[in-house]
Protein backbone atom coordinates (compact mmCIF):
# COMPACT_ATOMS: atom_id res chain seq x y z
CA UNK A 1 0.00 0.00 0.00
CA UNK A 2 1.38 3.39 -0.97
CA UNK A 3 0.80 6.18 1.52
CA UNK A 4 1.08 9.82 0.59
CA UNK A 5 3.04 12.26 2.70
CA UNK A 6 3.60 16.02 2.64
CA UNK A 7 7.07 17.50 2.73
CA UNK A 8 7.57 21.22 3.26
CA UNK A 9 10.25 22.78 1.10
CA UNK A 10 11.89 26.12 1.71
CA UNK A 11 9.88 29.20 0.83
CA UNK A 12 6.83 27.27 1.99
CA UNK A 13 6.05 25.39 -1.20
CA UNK A 14 4.15 22.19 -0.54
CA UNK A 15 5.83 19.24 -2.17
CA UNK A 16 4.22 15.85 -2.14
CA UNK A 17 6.18 12.63 -1.87
CA UNK A 18 5.23 8.98 -1.99
CA UNK A 19 6.35 6.79 0.89
CA UNK A 20 7.09 3.17 0.09
CA UNK A 21 8.34 1.18 3.06
CA UNK A 22 11.08 3.07 4.90
CA UNK A 23 12.29 5.06 1.90
CA UNK A 24 10.68 8.31 0.79
CA UNK A 25 10.59 8.80 -2.95
CA UNK A 26 9.94 12.40 -3.76
CA UNK A 27 7.61 13.34 -6.53
CA UNK A 28 8.20 16.04 -7.46
CA UNK A 29 10.83 17.48 -5.05
CA UNK A 30 14.10 16.16 -6.35
CA UNK A 31 17.57 15.81 -4.91
CA UNK A 32 20.18 13.14 -4.36
CA UNK A 33 19.18 13.08 -0.68
CA UNK A 34 15.48 13.11 0.22
CA UNK A 35 16.20 15.44 3.15
CA UNK A 36 17.59 18.12 0.87
CA UNK A 37 15.55 19.80 -1.81
CA UNK A 38 16.76 21.23 -5.08
CA UNK A 39 15.20 24.67 -5.53
CA UNK A 40 11.87 24.44 -7.31
CA UNK A 41 10.14 27.58 -6.09
CA UNK A 42 8.85 28.36 -9.57
CA UNK A 43 6.63 25.27 -9.57
CA UNK A 44 4.46 24.08 -6.71
CA UNK A 45 2.48 20.90 -6.41
CA UNK A 46 -1.23 21.68 -6.23
CA UNK A 47 -2.35 18.47 -4.59
CA UNK A 48 -1.27 15.02 -3.58
CA UNK A 49 -0.93 13.45 -7.02
CA UNK A 50 -2.76 10.36 -5.85
CA UNK A 51 -2.92 8.99 -9.38
CA UNK A 52 0.84 8.29 -9.48
CA UNK A 53 2.49 4.94 -8.84
CA UNK A 54 6.03 3.73 -8.42
CA UNK A 55 7.60 1.30 -10.85
CA UNK A 56 10.75 -0.64 -10.03
CA UNK A 57 12.22 -0.36 -13.51
CA UNK A 58 10.88 1.12 -16.72
CA UNK A 59 12.53 0.83 -20.10
CA UNK A 60 11.22 3.20 -22.76
CA UNK A 61 8.47 1.64 -24.84
CA UNK A 62 10.33 2.25 -28.09
CA UNK A 63 12.97 -0.31 -27.07
CA UNK A 64 10.35 -3.03 -27.21
CA UNK A 65 9.28 -1.81 -30.65
CA UNK A 66 12.94 -1.80 -31.70
CA UNK A 67 13.39 -5.38 -30.59
CA UNK A 68 10.30 -6.57 -32.46
CA UNK A 69 11.09 -4.62 -35.64
CA UNK A 70 7.93 -2.57 -35.29
CA UNK A 71 9.86 0.66 -34.79
CA UNK A 72 11.40 0.33 -38.25
CA UNK A 73 7.94 -0.17 -39.74
CA UNK A 74 6.55 2.87 -37.91
CA UNK A 75 9.41 5.05 -39.14
CA UNK A 76 8.91 3.90 -42.71
CA UNK A 77 5.19 4.70 -42.57
CA UNK A 78 5.77 8.11 -41.00
CA UNK A 79 8.44 9.06 -43.52
CA UNK A 80 6.09 8.03 -46.31
CA UNK A 81 3.54 10.54 -45.05
CA UNK A 82 5.91 13.35 -45.99
CA UNK A 83 5.39 12.64 -49.69
CA UNK A 84 1.98 14.30 -49.52
CA UNK A 85 2.39 16.07 -46.22
CA UNK A 86 -0.48 15.67 -43.80
CA UNK A 87 1.67 15.51 -40.71
CA UNK A 88 -0.50 18.11 -38.98
CA UNK A 89 -4.09 19.32 -39.47
CA UNK A 90 -3.00 21.96 -41.98
CA UNK A 91 -2.86 19.15 -44.62
CA UNK A 92 -0.54 21.07 -46.96
CA UNK A 93 -0.13 18.12 -49.39
CA UNK A 94 3.39 19.16 -50.47
CA UNK A 95 6.17 16.65 -51.12
CA UNK A 96 8.61 17.27 -48.30
CA UNK A 97 10.72 14.32 -49.40
CA UNK A 98 11.62 16.59 -52.32
CA UNK A 99 12.15 19.51 -49.94
CA UNK A 100 8.94 21.29 -50.87
CA UNK A 101 7.71 23.62 -48.15
CA UNK A 102 4.38 25.17 -47.20
CA UNK A 103 2.83 26.49 -43.99
CA UNK A 104 5.56 25.39 -41.56
CA UNK A 105 8.40 26.21 -44.00
CA UNK A 106 9.97 22.83 -43.18
CA UNK A 107 11.40 20.47 -45.76
CA UNK A 108 12.96 17.04 -45.39
CA UNK A 109 15.71 17.57 -42.83
CA UNK A 110 14.92 18.35 -39.19
CA UNK A 111 15.80 21.77 -37.80
CA UNK A 112 17.38 21.92 -34.34
CA UNK A 113 17.61 25.47 -33.04
CA UNK A 114 19.28 24.42 -29.82
CA UNK A 115 19.45 21.56 -27.34
CA UNK A 116 20.20 21.73 -23.65
CA UNK A 117 19.53 20.26 -20.23
CA UNK A 118 16.56 22.35 -19.08
CA UNK A 119 15.35 22.99 -15.55
CA UNK A 120 12.18 24.97 -16.23
CA UNK A 121 9.84 22.07 -16.98
CA UNK A 122 7.59 20.39 -14.43
CA UNK A 123 9.70 19.04 -11.54
CA UNK A 124 8.96 15.39 -12.31
CA UNK A 125 10.64 15.87 -15.69
CA UNK A 126 13.57 17.93 -14.44
CA UNK A 127 14.91 15.85 -11.58
CA UNK A 128 18.50 16.58 -10.61
CA UNK A 129 20.17 16.87 -14.00
CA UNK A 130 17.46 18.37 -16.18
CA UNK A 131 15.13 17.46 -19.00
CA UNK A 132 16.95 16.88 -22.28
CA UNK A 133 15.24 19.57 -24.34
CA UNK A 134 15.57 19.52 -28.12
CA UNK A 135 14.10 22.74 -29.49
CA UNK A 136 12.89 22.14 -33.03
CA UNK A 137 12.96 25.16 -35.30
CA UNK A 138 9.81 26.61 -36.86
CA UNK A 139 6.25 25.59 -36.00
CA UNK A 140 2.87 24.75 -37.49
CA UNK A 141 1.26 27.57 -35.46
CA UNK A 142 1.86 31.32 -35.65
CA UNK A 143 1.14 32.37 -32.07
CA UNK A 144 1.38 36.14 -31.88
CA UNK A 145 2.59 35.88 -28.27
CA UNK A 146 5.03 32.99 -28.76
CA UNK A 147 7.89 33.32 -26.28
CA UNK A 148 10.04 31.17 -28.58
CA UNK A 149 9.39 33.34 -31.63
CA UNK A 150 13.12 33.76 -32.23
CA UNK A 151 13.22 30.14 -33.38
CA UNK A 152 9.60 29.41 -34.28
CA UNK A 153 8.95 32.26 -36.72
CA UNK A 154 12.32 33.17 -38.24
CA UNK A 155 11.97 31.07 -41.35
CA UNK A 156 15.06 31.97 -43.35
CA UNK A 157 17.38 31.90 -40.37
CA UNK A 158 16.16 28.55 -39.07
CA UNK A 159 16.73 26.74 -42.35
CA UNK A 160 20.43 27.20 -41.60
CA UNK A 161 19.97 24.93 -38.56
CA UNK A 162 19.02 21.85 -40.55
CA UNK A 163 20.78 18.70 -39.36
CA UNK A 164 21.04 15.17 -40.68
CA UNK A 165 19.08 12.33 -39.11
CA UNK A 166 22.35 10.92 -37.81
CA UNK A 167 23.30 14.21 -36.19
CA UNK A 168 19.91 14.47 -34.48
CA UNK A 169 20.38 10.93 -33.16
CA UNK A 170 23.78 11.95 -31.81
CA UNK A 171 22.14 14.95 -30.06
CA UNK A 172 19.82 12.54 -28.24
CA UNK A 173 22.81 10.49 -27.16
CA UNK A 174 24.75 13.61 -26.08
CA UNK A 175 21.89 14.64 -23.81
CA UNK A 176 21.89 11.16 -22.33
CA UNK A 177 25.63 11.40 -21.66
CA UNK A 178 25.07 14.77 -19.96
CA UNK A 179 22.83 12.99 -17.45
CA UNK A 180 19.45 14.27 -18.66
CA UNK A 181 16.48 12.23 -17.52
CA UNK A 182 14.51 12.25 -20.78
CA UNK A 183 14.54 13.45 -24.38
CA UNK A 184 12.07 16.33 -24.56
CA UNK A 185 10.92 17.09 -28.11
CA UNK A 186 9.83 20.75 -27.97
CA UNK A 187 7.43 21.74 -30.79
CA UNK A 188 7.77 18.38 -32.55
CA UNK A 189 4.56 18.25 -34.61
CA UNK A 190 5.96 19.26 -38.01
CA UNK A 191 9.01 17.00 -37.64
CA UNK A 192 7.52 13.79 -36.21
CA UNK A 193 8.75 11.48 -39.02
CA UNK A 194 12.26 12.91 -38.83
CA UNK A 195 12.32 12.63 -35.04
CA UNK A 196 11.15 9.04 -35.20
CA UNK A 197 13.83 8.16 -37.75
CA UNK A 198 16.54 9.74 -35.60
CA UNK A 199 15.15 8.01 -32.52
CA UNK A 200 15.50 4.67 -34.31
CA UNK A 201 19.16 5.40 -35.02
CA UNK A 202 19.78 6.54 -31.46
CA UNK A 203 18.02 3.51 -29.97
CA UNK A 204 20.18 1.23 -32.09
CA UNK A 205 23.18 2.97 -30.54
CA UNK A 206 22.23 2.82 -26.89
CA UNK A 207 19.59 5.47 -26.15
CA UNK A 208 17.55 4.46 -23.11
CA UNK A 209 15.72 7.63 -22.07
CA UNK A 210 11.95 8.13 -22.35
CA UNK A 211 10.67 10.53 -24.99
CA UNK A 212 8.58 13.55 -23.98
CA UNK A 213 6.22 14.87 -26.67
CA UNK A 214 5.98 18.59 -25.81
CA UNK A 215 3.38 19.92 -28.22
CA UNK A 216 0.96 22.74 -29.02
CA UNK A 217 -1.68 19.99 -29.57
CA UNK A 218 -2.47 20.97 -33.16
CA UNK A 219 -1.60 17.39 -34.06
CA UNK A 220 -2.86 14.75 -36.45
CA UNK A 221 -4.50 11.79 -34.73
CA UNK A 222 -3.24 9.50 -37.51
CA UNK A 223 0.33 10.56 -36.73
CA UNK A 224 -0.18 10.21 -32.98
CA UNK A 225 -1.42 6.65 -33.44
CA UNK A 226 1.92 5.81 -35.03
CA UNK A 227 3.62 7.18 -31.91
CA UNK A 228 1.79 4.73 -29.65
CA UNK A 229 4.60 2.87 -27.89
CA UNK A 230 7.18 5.34 -29.19
CA UNK A 231 6.36 8.24 -26.86
CA UNK A 232 6.05 7.52 -23.14
CA UNK A 233 5.26 11.02 -21.84
CA UNK A 234 2.81 13.41 -23.47
CA UNK A 235 3.07 17.09 -22.51
CA UNK A 236 0.45 18.96 -24.56
CA UNK A 237 -0.61 22.59 -24.29
CA UNK A 238 -4.36 23.02 -24.50
CA UNK A 239 -4.34 26.62 -25.65
CA UNK A 240 -7.95 27.59 -26.30
CA UNK A 241 -11.54 26.48 -25.80
CA UNK A 242 -12.87 28.60 -28.69
CA UNK A 243 -11.84 28.46 -32.35
CA UNK A 244 -12.06 32.23 -32.69
CA UNK A 245 -9.13 32.58 -30.29
CA UNK A 246 -7.15 30.01 -32.28
CA UNK A 247 -7.69 31.99 -35.47
CA UNK A 248 -6.91 35.36 -33.91
CA UNK A 249 -3.90 34.47 -31.83
CA UNK A 250 -2.39 31.33 -33.43
CA UNK A 251 -3.57 31.71 -37.06
CA UNK A 252 -5.10 28.23 -37.42
CA UNK A 253 -8.59 26.94 -38.02
CA UNK A 254 -10.55 24.51 -35.85
CA UNK A 255 -7.98 24.45 -33.08
CA UNK A 256 -10.50 23.16 -30.55
CA UNK A 257 -11.59 20.14 -32.58
CA UNK A 258 -8.10 19.04 -33.55
CA UNK A 259 -6.46 19.65 -30.18
CA UNK A 260 -9.16 17.83 -28.26
CA UNK A 261 -9.00 14.88 -30.63
CA UNK A 262 -5.24 14.80 -30.15
CA UNK A 263 -5.55 14.82 -26.36
CA UNK A 264 -8.08 12.00 -26.48
CA UNK A 265 -5.60 9.91 -28.45
CA UNK A 266 -2.77 10.71 -26.02
CA UNK A 267 -5.02 9.74 -23.11
CA UNK A 268 -5.98 6.51 -24.86
CA UNK A 269 -2.32 5.59 -25.13
CA UNK A 270 -1.02 6.38 -21.64
CA UNK A 271 -4.14 6.88 -19.50
CA UNK A 272 -4.44 9.20 -16.52
CA UNK A 273 -1.99 7.51 -14.16
CA UNK A 274 1.56 8.81 -13.89
CA UNK A 275 4.36 6.28 -13.50
CA UNK A 276 7.47 7.30 -11.53
CA UNK A 277 10.76 5.50 -11.10
CA UNK A 278 12.46 5.05 -7.72
CA UNK A 279 14.09 8.49 -8.09
CA UNK A 280 10.72 10.18 -8.39
CA UNK A 281 11.19 10.86 -12.11
CA UNK A 282 8.25 10.61 -14.45
CA UNK A 283 8.62 7.69 -16.84
CA UNK A 284 5.20 7.50 -18.44
CA UNK A 285 2.00 9.52 -18.45
CA UNK A 286 0.05 12.56 -19.58
CA UNK A 287 0.40 16.12 -18.26
CA UNK A 288 -1.91 18.74 -19.77
CA UNK A 289 -0.62 22.29 -19.67
CA UNK A 290 -2.99 25.25 -19.40
CA UNK A 291 -1.52 28.72 -19.87
CA UNK A 292 -3.63 31.45 -18.27
CA UNK A 293 -3.99 34.38 -20.68
CA UNK A 294 -5.27 37.91 -19.96
CA UNK A 295 -9.02 38.45 -20.20
CA UNK A 296 -9.55 34.66 -20.16
CA UNK A 297 -8.69 34.39 -23.84
CA UNK A 298 -7.73 30.74 -23.21
CA UNK A 299 -11.15 29.86 -21.79
CA UNK A 300 -9.63 27.93 -18.88
CA UNK A 301 -12.90 26.86 -17.26
CA UNK A 302 -14.25 25.36 -20.49
CA UNK A 303 -11.03 23.44 -21.06
CA UNK A 304 -10.99 22.16 -17.49
CA UNK A 305 -14.58 21.02 -17.76
CA UNK A 306 -13.84 19.22 -21.04
CA UNK A 307 -10.82 17.47 -19.49
CA UNK A 308 -12.91 16.26 -16.58
CA UNK A 309 -15.87 15.10 -18.65
CA UNK A 310 -14.14 13.75 -21.78
CA UNK A 311 -10.80 12.50 -20.45
CA UNK A 312 -10.79 11.93 -16.69
CA UNK A 313 -11.02 13.94 -13.46
CA UNK A 314 -7.68 12.33 -12.56
CA UNK A 315 -5.71 13.78 -15.47
CA UNK A 316 -2.64 15.66 -14.27
CA UNK A 317 -2.79 19.38 -15.04
CA UNK A 318 0.01 21.95 -15.06
CA UNK A 319 -1.38 25.46 -14.60
CA UNK A 320 0.97 28.09 -15.98
CA UNK A 321 1.35 31.76 -15.05
CA UNK A 322 4.31 32.57 -17.29
CA UNK A 323 2.50 34.63 -19.94
CA UNK A 324 4.07 37.95 -20.83
CA UNK A 325 3.44 40.15 -23.90
CA UNK A 326 6.07 39.51 -26.54
CA UNK A 327 6.53 38.95 -30.26
CA UNK A 328 3.74 40.64 -32.24
CA UNK A 329 1.77 41.57 -29.13
CA UNK A 330 4.19 44.41 -28.41
CA UNK A 331 3.08 46.10 -31.65
CA UNK A 332 -0.24 47.08 -29.99
CA UNK A 333 -2.26 45.02 -32.47
CA UNK A 334 -3.63 42.70 -29.78
CA UNK A 335 -4.86 44.87 -26.90
CA UNK A 336 -6.67 42.07 -25.04
CA UNK A 337 -3.40 40.26 -24.37
CA UNK A 338 -1.06 43.25 -24.17
CA UNK A 339 -0.29 42.81 -20.46
CA UNK A 340 0.71 40.13 -17.97
CA UNK A 341 -2.07 38.29 -16.19
CA UNK A 342 -3.51 39.74 -12.99
CA UNK A 343 -3.63 38.02 -9.64
CA UNK A 344 -7.44 37.98 -9.85
CA UNK A 345 -7.26 36.08 -13.16
CA UNK A 346 -4.84 33.56 -11.71
CA UNK A 347 -6.99 33.12 -8.60
CA UNK A 348 -10.08 32.59 -10.78
CA UNK A 349 -8.33 29.76 -12.64
CA UNK A 350 -7.38 28.11 -9.34
CA UNK A 351 -10.92 28.42 -8.04
CA UNK A 352 -12.30 26.89 -11.24
CA UNK A 353 -10.02 23.90 -10.84
CA UNK A 354 -11.05 23.47 -7.24
CA UNK A 355 -14.73 23.74 -8.09
CA UNK A 356 -14.39 20.99 -10.69
CA UNK A 357 -12.42 18.73 -8.36
CA UNK A 358 -9.34 18.71 -10.59
CA UNK A 359 -6.53 18.57 -8.07
CA UNK A 360 -3.75 16.51 -9.66
CA UNK A 361 -0.62 18.28 -10.87
CA UNK A 362 1.41 21.46 -10.56
CA UNK A 363 1.07 25.20 -10.73
CA UNK A 364 3.72 27.80 -11.45
CA UNK A 365 4.59 30.44 -8.91
CA UNK A 366 2.54 33.49 -9.85
CA UNK A 367 5.01 36.16 -8.79
CA UNK A 368 8.12 34.86 -10.55
CA UNK A 369 6.90 32.83 -13.53
CA UNK A 370 6.45 35.67 -16.03
CA UNK A 371 9.98 36.92 -15.40
CA UNK A 372 11.72 33.58 -14.96
CA UNK A 373 10.55 31.78 -18.10
CA UNK A 374 11.90 34.25 -20.65
CA UNK A 375 14.23 32.58 -23.11
CA UNK A 376 16.77 34.36 -25.27
CA UNK A 377 17.57 32.15 -28.22
CA UNK A 378 20.09 34.70 -29.39
CA UNK A 379 22.39 32.73 -27.08
CA UNK A 380 21.87 29.25 -28.48
CA UNK A 381 24.18 27.67 -25.90
CA UNK A 382 22.36 29.13 -22.90
CA UNK A 383 18.88 30.36 -23.85
CA UNK A 384 17.47 29.92 -20.33
CA UNK A 385 18.76 31.48 -17.12
CA UNK A 386 17.78 28.35 -15.16
CA UNK A 387 20.93 26.59 -16.31
CA UNK A 388 22.81 29.04 -14.11
CA UNK A 389 20.35 28.79 -11.21
CA UNK A 390 20.31 24.99 -11.09
CA UNK A 391 23.84 23.67 -11.45
CA UNK A 392 23.69 19.93 -10.66
CA UNK A 393 25.75 18.89 -7.63
CA UNK A 394 28.84 16.75 -8.16
CA UNK A 395 28.73 17.07 -11.93
CA UNK A 396 30.40 19.03 -14.67
CA UNK A 397 28.94 22.39 -15.56
CA UNK A 398 26.29 21.53 -18.10
CA UNK A 399 26.56 24.82 -19.95
CA UNK A 400 30.29 24.26 -20.51
CA UNK A 401 29.59 20.76 -21.78
CA UNK A 402 27.01 22.08 -24.22
CA UNK A 403 29.46 24.60 -25.60
CA UNK A 404 32.14 21.95 -26.05
CA UNK A 405 29.77 19.52 -27.76
CA UNK A 406 28.39 22.23 -30.03
CA UNK A 407 31.90 23.35 -30.97
CA UNK A 408 32.90 19.79 -31.79
CA UNK A 409 29.80 19.40 -33.96
CA UNK A 410 30.56 22.64 -35.81
CA UNK A 411 34.14 21.57 -36.44
CA UNK A 412 32.97 18.18 -37.69
N, C-alpha and C positions, 0 to 999 in steps of 0.2 A: 504494500500500500504506500503510495506516495503522499506525503503530507507537505502542505505549502507553509512557508515561513516568510516573515517580513524582515528584511535587513535594512537598517537606516544608513544611508551613505552621507558623506559630508555635504554641506549646504542643504540638508534636509530632504533630499530626493528619496522617495520610497522606491526601493529596489526589491524585487521579489525573487526569492530563490526556491529551489526544490530540494527537499531533504530526502535523501535515500540512505537508510541505515545511519551510520555515524558520520558520513561525509556530506557536506553541503555543496551542492552544485549550483552555481549562481547563474540564473538566467533572468535578467540580462546584465548583472554587474560583474565585470570580468577582471580578473587579475590572476597572477600565478599563485597567489595565496588567498584563500577565501576570506581572510580577515582584513585584507587590504584591497581597496577599490581603486581601479583606474578611473580617472575623472570622466564622468559622463553627465555633467550637469546640463548639457544641452538637450538630452533626452531623459524623460522620466517614464517609468512604467505606470500605466493608468490603473491597472488592477492586477489580480493575482494569476493571470495567464493559466487558468486551470485546464485549458485544453492542450497543454504541452505534455510530452512524455519523454523520458530518457531512453536512449538506445545505447546498448553496449558498444556496438561498432556499426558504422554505416558507410559502405562504399557507394560512390556516386552511381546512379542508375545507368548512366551511359556505359559503364564498364561491363555490365551484363549484356547490353546490346552489342558492345564491341566483341565480346566473347562469342556470341551467337551468330555474328555476321549481320545482324539487323541494322547496326549503326551505318555500315556501308550502304545498305539499301536505302535507308532514310536520307543519307547525304545525296545519293544519286537522284532520288525523287525531288528533293528540294532544289538541287542545282538545275534540274530540268525545268522547274517552274520559272526560272529566270528567262527562258526563251521567249515566253509571252508573259511579261511580268505581272503577276497578281499576288505578289508577296504581301501586300497590305490592301486595305479596302479601297484605295484609290484606283486599282485595276488599270494601270497605265498601258498594259499590253505591248510594251516595247521589248526588244530583244537585248537584254543586258549581257547575254553571252557574247554579243558582238559590240559591247560597250555603248549601246544606245542608252540615252538618259531621258528622264521625263521629270515628274514632280519632285522627286527626292534628289535629283541631280547625281545619282549614284550609278556607276556602271558595273563592271564585273568584279574588280578587285575591291576588297574591304578597305575602308578608311579608318585609321586609328589616329585620333588627334593627340591623345596622350594615354598613358597607363601608369598606375601608381597604387601603392597601398593607401587606402582611404579610411579615415576614422570618423567620418560624418554620417555614416549610415546608421540604421537601427543597431543598438548595442549587441544584439544576438548575432549580427553579421560581422561586427567589427572585432570583437574579442580583444586579444592582446596585441596582435600584429597587423590588424587591419583587413578590410575587404580588398580583394584584388580587382580594383576597378579598371575596366577597359572602356574608355570613352570613344565611342564610334562617332566619326564625323558625319555631319549633315543629319537630316531627320525627315520623316514623312509628314510632320506637322509644321506649322509656321506660327508658333505661339508668340504673340506680340510682347509678352512679358518674360520670355525664356531667359533664365539666368545663365544658360550655357550658349547664348546666341553667338559668342565668338567662334564656336566650333559647329554649331547647328545650322547657321544661316550665312556662312561665308563660303559660298559655293566654289569660286575659283581657287581660293586659298586652300581649301580642304582637299581638293583633288591632288594637291602636292603631297598629301599624307597617305596616299595609297600604299598598301603593303601586299606582299605575296601571301598566299595561304600558309606557306611554310614559316614565314616571319611571324604571322599572327599566332601560329601554334607555339613558336618559340617564346612569344610574349607571355602566353599562358604559363609556360614552364618557368619563365623568369619570375613571375609573380609567386609561383609555388616555392621556388628556391628562396625568395625573400621572406617566406614564412606566412604569407597571406592565407586566410582561412577559406577562401572561396574565389571563384572567378566570376566577377560581377559585370555582366554585359550591360552597359549603360546606353540606352537608346538603340536597341538591337534590331528593331522591326524590319528595317529596309535592308539589313545584311544577314538575315537568318541563315540562308543557304551557305554563305561564305563562312559564317561563324561555325556552323555545324561541320563543314569540311575541315576547317582548321582544328576544331575540337577532336575530330577523328585522328588527325595526324598527331596531335598532342597526346591523346590517350594511348596511341600506339607507342609513344615514347616516354610514358611514365606519369602522365597527369593523373592525379587522384583527388582533386578538389571538386566539390559540388559547384554546379553552375547556377548563378542567380540571373534571372531574366527580368531586368529592370526597365520597364516599358511605360510608354504613354497610353497604352491599352488600345490604340487604334490599330488593332491586329487582325489578321485573317484567321478565322477558326480552322480552316483547312491547314494552314501552316502550323498552328499551335498543336493540332492533332499529331503532326509529324514530330513534334518535340516531346510527346508523351514518353517518359522514360529517358529523355535526354536532359531535360531541365529538372532539377530537384526543388528549386526555390523560386517561386514567382513573386515579384515585387512590382505590381502594377499601380500606376496612378489612375485614379478615377476622377477625371478633371471636372466634368460637368454633369448636371442632371437635365439640361435643356439643350437641344440642338442649336438654338439661336446663339447661345454662348460659344459653342464650338465653332460656328461659322465666323462670329465676330472676332474671337480672340485666338483661335488656332487655325482658322482658314480651311476647315474641312466640313464635309457634309455628314449628317447622320452619325455624329460622334456617339450619341447615347446608345443607339442600337448596336453599333459595332463594338463599342467598349464593353457593354454589358454581356454581349454574346461571348466576347473574349474571356471575361472574368468567369463566366459559367463554365467554359472549357477548362480554364486553369483549376477551378474548384473541383471539377470532375476528376482531374488527374491527381491532385494531391490532397483534396479534402480540406477540412477546417482544423485539423490537429497538427500542431507544430511538433517536430521531432528534433530533440537536442542530443548532442553527444555528451560524454562525461566531463567535458570542459565547459558545458553550458552554451556551446555554439550551435546555431541553427543548421541542421543538415537537410531538412525537407519541410516544405509547407508553403502557405500562402499568406502574405501580408499585403493588405490593401492600403495604399496611401491616399489620404485626402488632404489637399492643400486648401486652407481657408483663404479665400480671396475677399477683397473689400466689397461691401454692399451685397454680400452673399451671391456673387456671380457664379460660384461653383455649385450652389444649391445643395449644401451639405446635408440638410435634413432629408431631402428626397433621396440622395444617394445612400444615406445610412438606412433609411427605411427599405430601400430596394435590397441592400445587402442582407438585412435581417430576414426579409420575406422570401427572397429568391435564391440566396446562397445559404446562409446559416447565421443564427444569432451568436455563434461561437467563432466566427471568422475574426482573425486578428487584424486590428486596424491601427494604422500609424497616422495620428493627427498632426499636421504640420503647420507651423506658424511662420515659416521662413520667407513668406512673400515680401518682396520689395519692388518698387517700380523701376524697371530697367528696360533695355532694348528700345522698342518703338514707343513704349508707354511714356518715356520722357519727352516725346515730341508733342505732348498735350493733345494727342488725337483720341485718347481713351480716358476721359475724365473719371469714369466710374471706378477705375482701378489705378488711379494716379497717386495713390498714397499707400503706406503700410496699413495693415489691419489694426483695428482698435481693440482694446481690451474687451469691450462689450461684445464685439463680434466673436472673439475667441471664446469668451465665456458662454455665449449662446450656443456655439458648436459643442462645447463640453456638456452643456445642459441637455442638448438634443440627444447626445449619445447616452447620457444617463437615463433619460426618459424612455429610450428604446431598449434599455437593458444591454447595450453593447459595451462591454467592459473588458475586452481582451485586447492588449496591445500597448502601444507607447504614445506619448505626446511629446512634442518638442517644448523646450522652455520658451515661454512667450517673450520674455525680456531680451534674450540674447540671440534667438534664432535668426531674425532678419539681418543682423549684423554678421553673425558667425558664418553662415552658409553663403558666402559671396565669393565665387571662384574668379580667378583671373587667369584665363587660358593664354594670356600673353606670355606667361611663364609656364611653358609646357612641362617642365620638370617638377614644378611645385605650384600647381594651380590653387591648392587649398591651404589655408593657414593651419589646419588641424595637424598637418604632418610635423609642424614645429611643436604644437601643443602636446602631442601624444607620442613622444619618442618611446618606443618599446624598451623595457628594461633588459639589460644583459644581451643586447643585440647590436648589430651595426646600425649606423644611422641610415634609415631607409632612403632619405632624400639623396644622400651621397651615392648609395647603391644605384638608384635610378639614373643619376647623371652618368655614372660609369657605364651602366648597361646601354644607355641611349647613345653614348659616345662610341662604344664598341660597334653598335649596330650601324651608326652613320659611317664609320670607317670601313665596315664590311661592305 
